Amino acid sequence: MAESATPADQEEWPISSAGVVGCGVIGAGWVARMRLSGVDVRVCDPAPAVVDVIDQVHENAVAAWADLDLLPTSVGSVAVVDTIEEAVLDAELIVESVPERLELKHATLVAIDDHAGPDAVIASSTSGFRPSVLAEPLANPERLVVGHPFNPVYLLPLVEVVGGQHTKASVLDQALGVYRFLGMHPLLVRAEIDAHIADRLLEAVWREALWLINDGIATTEEIDDAIRFGFGLRWAQMGLFETYRIAGGTGGMRHFIAQFGECLDWPWTKLMDTPDLTDELIDRIARQSDEQSGHLELRELERIRDRNLAAMMLALEEHRWGAGSVVAAQRARQAD
Ligand SMILES: NC(=O)c1ccc[n+]([C@@H]2O[C@H](COP(=O)([O-])OP(=O)(O)OC[C@H]3O[C@@H](n4cnc5c(N)ncnc54)[C@H](O)[C@@H]3O)[C@@H](O)[C@H]2O)c1
């Protein structure tokens, strides 16, 4: 019997050209990841500093991929162009990463939709909007998906992929394959919901952290320590449910829920409410954050983050576990 082909849910969809509209923190991360995957990218962003942003983020990405020992022999080109039309012309994947304002997203996506080729996938990086909402003014809503990445986009493998009510199944498949080709772990979200999956979880932690500072219980640094010395390490390799299964001992999840289920009725969290973001609270958070990390330049802090992430991913690769399995797959592909 012939060796089985790559299962459909693992297939890659190689691309050679892409357009990026909006090139700040996230857009520049996409540009770097795509170029390091050999893709030529055209960028449209009116910011005067866009070339510097692209260069600085690319420099960080090269350092991170070198840490992972994954630097490719050839890198895709990048060109900054004046119009959305030029950016999307002939692009196989078009990534929209303009600021999170619905009217701006709509205007930008309409312009992209007007000029994109018929087979292009249009992917929005939106953190919170549902694809059906983004697609409302589009003439061709069937080729729009949400492809929600995580900062730094060139290093973290996760991209949440969400289809709207008009998105074609074949376009979703194509998007999943393109993200695999880019060395990512696409997570298909079953149904659209504001803020997808990960940002809903992060929002919950963020709300509680704001309360802890507001109420004078903890500083920014103490909250970060509570995460990085403990459950953050567990989350990075097993997430929430597998971790709690173990915490339930031999009784597993059922025992865990029996033991801690009652706490949900106690006032352990303030999640249904948020503190007012008064000037005083914002000053307090910003001051504490300056005391914690203000001695480091942004790029220095990014390098420290990237170095640590790469080291963790390499350790996980040894065990073919979680994010490490994505690195292993990328390495195997490079060796082919
Ligand atoms: N920052 C994050 O951690 C993060 C993570 C995942 C997703 N996102 C999402 O990515 C998107 C972009 O966020 P960001 O953090 O990169 O914002 P950003 O402010 O860093 O970058 C936005 C860029 O868009 C450009 N821009 C504004 N109007 C434009 C237009 N009409 N045409 C082309 N470019 C335009 C700006 O000049 C800027 O460079 C948002 O939808 C956000 O929700 C952000």
The ligand as a Gaussian input file, in Angstrom:
#p B3LYP/6-31G(d) Opt

LIG

0 1
 N       -0.697000      44.780000      19.255000
 C       -1.081000      43.538000      19.492000
 O       -0.593000      42.883000      20.422000
 C       -2.069000      42.857000      18.584000
 C       -2.126000      41.445000      18.587000
 C       -2.966000      40.796000      17.686000
 C       -3.769000      41.538000      16.816000
 N       -3.703000      42.911000      16.854000
 C       -4.563000      43.632000      15.889000
 O       -3.732000      44.044000      14.803000
 C       -4.239000      45.258000      14.252000
 C       -3.142000      46.285000      14.241000
 O       -2.696000      46.513000      15.562000
 P       -1.224000      47.090000      15.874000
 O       -0.986000      46.817000      17.320000
 O       -0.245000      46.609000      14.875000
 O       -1.469000      48.663000      15.679000
 P       -0.396000      49.777000      15.343000
 O       -0.991000      51.058000      15.774000
 O        0.952000      49.391000      15.888000
 O       -0.278000      49.741000      13.745000
 C       -1.313000      50.136000      12.898000
 C       -0.685000      50.650000      11.625000
 O       -1.726000      50.922000      10.682000
 C       -1.356000      52.076000       9.952000
 N       -2.530000      52.666000       9.325000
 C       -3.458000      53.485000       9.863000
 N       -4.382000      53.807000       8.941000
 C       -4.033000      53.171000       7.793000
 C       -4.595000      53.108000       6.493000
 N       -5.728000      53.765000       6.190000
 N       -3.968000      52.352000       5.553000
 C       -2.841000      51.695000       5.845000
 N       -2.247000      51.723000       7.069000
 C       -2.855000      52.433000       8.036000
 C       -0.680000      52.969000      10.986000
 O        0.161000      53.948000      10.356000
 C        0.093000      51.954000      11.806000
 O        1.428000      51.786000      11.328000
 C       -5.459000      45.642000      15.107000
 O       -6.622000      45.168000      14.503000
 C       -5.203000      44.894000      16.412000
 O       -6.400000      44.598000      17.093000
 C       -2.880000      43.591000      17.699000

